[in-house]
Amino acid sequence: MLAAAATTATTGVASADIDFGSSGGSGDMVITLVRHAESLGNTSGLIDTKVPGPDLTARGRAQADNLAVQLAGKDYDCAFASTMVRTEQTAAPTVAEQGLSLGIQPGFREIEAGEYEGTPETEALSGYLQAPVKWLSGDLTARIPGSIDGNEFDGRVDQALLDVQRRGCANPVIFSHGGTIMFWSMMNAGNADKNKLGTDPMRNGGRVVLQGSPQKGWSIVEWVGHPDLG
C-alpha cells in the first residue's frame, strides 16, 4: 500500500522470549497478525477493499507456501482469516501444515475505502489513508468519506479479538490486511513505533506479533514488515 523500501525489523523482546500459548487465568494471549500474500488487487495498482475481493496471483500462492514454512513450529492453537478471499487463500497452506481449522471473522477485514475505492494506491496518503493517519494522533472521529471512522474500525477489531479469546485461543494466527494490521497495532500497542508506517510498512506476507489481552492492552514483540517470501 505504501511505497517505502524497508528491511525486516523487530520491536520489543526477541521472539525467542515470547511466552507462546500461555494464557493462565488472566486471558493473556500472543496474537500473530499476518498480511495476505500478493493478490490481483495488488498488481492492479488500485485500491480494492470490496468483499470477497480478488484472488491471489501465482506469485502470491507461492508466497503463501513459503509463509507456511516460515510459520512452522509456532504452535498456533487457532487460525482465523477475514471474509476476503485473499486472506483465506494465504492461510490455507499454514492451516494445512499445522492441522488447524480456519475460522472466518469479519472483524479482521480490510479498512473500507469508501469513496476512494478503485483509486490508485500511489495516491493513498492523500486520499484513502488521510483519516486513518489522523486516528494515530488520537482523532478517532475522522471518517473515510463513505466509510468508517476510527472508533468503528478500532471497535470491530477489538470485538473480533474478544471473540477469539472467548474461543479459548491463547496463540492464534490471524490472516488479515496491511492497513488493518498496521493501524490497529499502532492504535493499540503501548510500545508502537508509528514511524514504521513510512519506514517499514507491512508488505505482502508481513506480520506483527503482539502480547497481551483485550482487557489489559497490547505490546508489540515482533514486527516483520518486509518478509523474504519470493
N, C-alpha and C positions, 0 to 999 in steps of 0.2 A: 504493500500500500504506500509506503514512504520510500522515496528513492535516496536512501542514505547507506553507504557502504559501512559495514561493521564487522567486528570479529566476535566470536563467542565470548561471553563474559559471565561471571558469576557474582552474586550478591549475597552477603551474609556468610553463613558457615559452609564448609565444604560438604558436598553431597554425602561423603562417607560418614559425616557426623549426624545425618538426619535420622531421627528415630522413626523409621518407616513402620507403619502398621501398628503403632502403639497408641491405643485410644483410651484405655483405662476407663474410669468412671466420668472423666471430665469431658469426653467427646472430642478430645484433641485429634486432629487429622493432619495428614500430609496429602495435599492435592497437587496433581500434575496436570497442568493445562497445556494442551498441545494444539498448535495451529495446524489446520489441514494442509495436505500436500498441494502441489501445483494443480490448479483447475483451469478449465477452459475460460472461466471468467478472468483469471489472472492473465492469461495470454491475450485476451481480447483488449486489455488495457482500459476497460471500462468498469465502473463500479457496479457490482451486481450483488444485491443483498436480498433478492427475492427467494421465497421458499417454493420448491425444493432447490432451485438453483442448478448450476451446471455440474457435469461430471468432472472427474479428474482427467488430466491429459495422460498420455502414455508415460511421459516422464514422471508425472505425479504418482502414478501407480507404482513405478519403480522406487520412487522416494518413500512411499508407504511401506514397501517391503523392507527397505533399508532402515526405516524408522523402527520397525518391529525388532530388528536386530539390535539397534541401539537401546531399546527399552527392555530388552530381555533381562531377566534376573532382578527386576524391580519389585517383584512380589505384590503386584496390584491385587486388590481384593474385589474391585468393581471397575466397570468401564462404562462410560457414557459418551454420547455424541449429541450434537444439536439435531434439529429437524431438517438439516440441509444435507443433500446427497454427498457433497464433498467431504464432510466430516465422517459420515458413515463409511464411505469408501476408504478413507485414510485409516480409520480404526480397524477395519476388517483383518489385516494381517496380524496386528498386535493381539487382537481378541482371539484369533485362531491359535496363535503361538502360545498364549498364556492360558488357554482353556477357559476364557471368560464369556459371559453373555453380555450383549450390548444393550444398555438402556438408552432410550431416546428421551431427551429432556429439552423441551422448547426454550427454556430459560437461557441456554447456552448458545443461542443463535447469534448471527451477526447483528451489529447495530444497523437498524433500518436506515437507508439513505434518504428516504422521503423524496423531496423534490430534486435531490441530486442523483437519483437512480439513473444509471446509464451515462453519467458524465465521465470524462477522463479521470483516471486515477491520479494523473500528474497534477490535477487541479484540486485534489482532495483538501489540502491545507487551507485553501482559500474558499472552500465551499463545504463539502460534507463534514469535515473534521473541525470546523470553526467552533461549533457548540461543544463537542467532546473535549477540546483543548481547554475551554472555559471550565468544564467540570473539574479539571485537575487543579484549578485555582480556587475551587470551592463554590463556583456558581452553578449549582445543580438545577437551577430553573432554566438555564439556557437550553433551548429546544432546537433540534434539527428541523427546518421547515418541512412540514408534512410528516413528521416522525415523532420521536420521543425526546423527553428531557432527561437530565442526569439522574433525577430521583427515580424515574420509571426504569431506566436502564439498570441502575445500581440495585434497585429493589428486586427486579426479576432475577438477576444473577444470584443475589443473596437467597432468595426463596428457592432457587434451584439447588443451591448448596445445602440448604436446610433439608431438602428432600433427600439428597444424597446421604446426609448424616443420619436421617431417620431410618434409612435402609440399612444402617449398621456398617457403612463403608468407612474405614479408617485410612485407607491408602488407595483412593480411586485415581484412575487416569481418565481425563475428560478431554474429548476432542472438540475443539471449538474454532474460533476465528481470530485473526490478528487483532482487529480493533477491539473486540470483546475482551480478549485476554489482556492486552496492554492497558486499556483504560480502566478496566475493573481492578486489575492488580495495582495500578498506580493510585487509584482512588481509595484502596482498602488496606494496603500493606503499610505498616508504620515505618518501614525502612526503605520504601520505594525510592528509586532514583528516577525522577521524572525526565531527566535529560536523555534517558535511553530511548524515548520516543523519537529523538532525532539521531542519536549516536549509535544505537543498537536496536533498531526496530525488529519486530517479530517476522522473520522470513518464513516461507513455507516449511512446515515441519519443526519450527522452533517451539520452545516450551518454557514455561515458568513453573517452578515448584515452590509452593507456599506451605508453611506450617502454622497451625493454629486451629481456630474453630469459628463458626458463625457467631458464637456468644462472646468469645474472648478477643477476636480480631486475628489478623494475619501478619506474618513476616515472610518476605521472600528469602529463600535459601539457595535458589539456583535460577539463573536467567540465561537461557541459551537462545540468543536471538538469531544466530547465523549458523545453523547446523550443517554439517557436511553430509548431505544425502544424495549428491549427484544431480 
